[in-house]
Amino acid sequence: MKILVTGGSGLLGSKISEIASNQGHEVYSAYNTHHPPHGTSIRMDLTDEASCVKAFERTKPEIVIHSAAMTNVDLCETDKDMAWKINVEGTRTIAELCNHHKCFLILISTDYVFDGIKGLYSETDKPSPINYYGYTKLKAEEAVEKTLEKYCIVRTSVIFGSRPAAGKINFALWVLDSLRKGKRVNIVTDQINSPTLNTNLANMVLETAERRLTGIYHLASATPISRYDFAILLAREFGLNDELIQPTTSDKINWIAKRPKNTSLNVTKASNHLRNKPIDIQQAIRKLKQELESGG
């Protein structure tokens, strides 16, 4: 397959590009600021339609995996214009180009399209975001649905992996680094997600691409867990001092944007339909440890 991955330097995009390249696919890895480590690099600015057009004309992809987004939840709240341009208008441009070039589009979306009241959200549950990041991602989903007949929307949750990506350290690596340095960390007990290892997610996304699966899929960890309990599991698996992890609650964290309390995702559909299935959090942490030990 000829695959164009937007956000090619990000935590998910870089892993998709790496695995797809190793599988022998022709991979173009699009970026804006940070040079991607895998695939053939191509510059693309989602706020500049001409650069997107140029990237499509140069690569002529069969599959587009759109993982690029403005994901900083607080920054989306304070710079709504940029969040809208990147997450909504940028996605609309990508969808229109996929329509024009007859590409199959996979949009990477988020658990933050939900309000977090009930948790274990399935694909048929009605989205109701409580912050601007979630709102823009929901509008991005709607732009894809309005533009294309065949597409796949993938919602995921708290991606983590063995390497920092796009200049950012992910939650799992931050916890491990802090504990190794003997630092105390305050982690919330009242925010529940489905933390997802990027390797597992990338394999699931690539399977949806190969099989051209359509509609909405929740591709995430099979384990709903609080941020605090996730951090405790990380500490114990890596033999670090879990007493450095201090429980706290969301109301004590100085966030700008509201965070939904429980956006865990129901992955039954993915477990039933995919060969590459969502793995539980213990498996994911063990896999993370293996990757860190092997330098992968």
C-alpha positions, 0 to 999 in steps of 0.5 A, a space after each residue: 500500500 501507498 500510505 500518507 501519515 499526517 503527524 508523522 513525527 508524533 507518538 502514533 504517527 511515527 509508530 505507524 510509519 515505522 511498522 508500515 515501512 517494516 511491512 514493506 509499504 510505501 510510507 510518506 510521513 508528513 510533518 510540520 515542525 519536527 522531522 519524522 524518524 520513519 518513512 519518506 518525509 514530506 512537509 505539510 502544514 494543515 493551516 496551508 491548503 496549498 501545502 496539503 494539495 502539494 503533498 497529495 499530488 507528490 505522494 498520490 496515496 491510496 491510504 491516508 492516516 490523519 493523526 496530526 492534530 493540536 492535542 494540547 488540551 489547555 492550549 486549545 482552550 486558550 487559542 481556539 482560532 488555531 485549534 479550529 484551523 488545525 483540527 477542523 479546517 485542516 481535517 476538512 481539507 484532508 477529507 476533501 483531498 481524499 475525496 478528490 484523489 479517491 483515497 481511503 481516510 482514517 481519522 484519529 480522534 479521541 475519547 475527549 469527544 465524550 463528557 465523561 459522565 458514564 464511562 465505557 463509551 461505545 461507538 454508538 454513544 452520543 458525543 458531548 465534549 466539555 472542552 474545546 479540544 474535544 469539541 474540535 475533534 468532534 467537528 473534525 469527525 463530522 467534517 469527514 462524515 459529511 465529505 466522504 462516503 467511505 472512511 474510518 474514524 478511530 477514537 483512542 485514549 491517552 497514547 503512550 510509548 517507549 520514545 518521546 515524540 514530536 518534542 514531547 514526553 508522554 505520561 508513562 515516560 514522565 512518570 518513570 523518569 520522575 520516579 527514577 529521579 526520586 521525585 514525588 508526583 501528584 496523580 489524579 485518582 478521579 480521571 479514568 481513561 483507557 491508556 493505549 500503547 502506541 505499538 498496539 494502536 498502530 497495529 490495529 490502525 494498520 489493520 483497519 487500513 489494509 481491510 478498509 474497515 469503515 465507520 467508527 472504531 474505538 481502538 484503545 486499551 482493554 482496561 479502564 483505569 485511573 491515572 493514579 492506578 496506571 502510574 502505580 502499575 508502571 512503578 511496580 512493573 519497573 521496580 520503582 518506589 510507588 510511594 512517590 506517587 501521591 494521590 490527588 483529585 482534579 479540582 486540585 490541579 491548575 488546568 485551564 480546560 475542564 477534563 472529563 472524569 471517565 472517558 474510558 472506551 468500550 473496545 468490544 467491537 474492535 475485539 470482535 472484528 480485528 485480528 490485532 486486538 486491544 490488549 489489557 494494561 498489564 500487557 501494554 506495560 510489559 510490552 513498554 518495558 520490553 521496548 525500553 530494554 531493547 531500545 525500541 
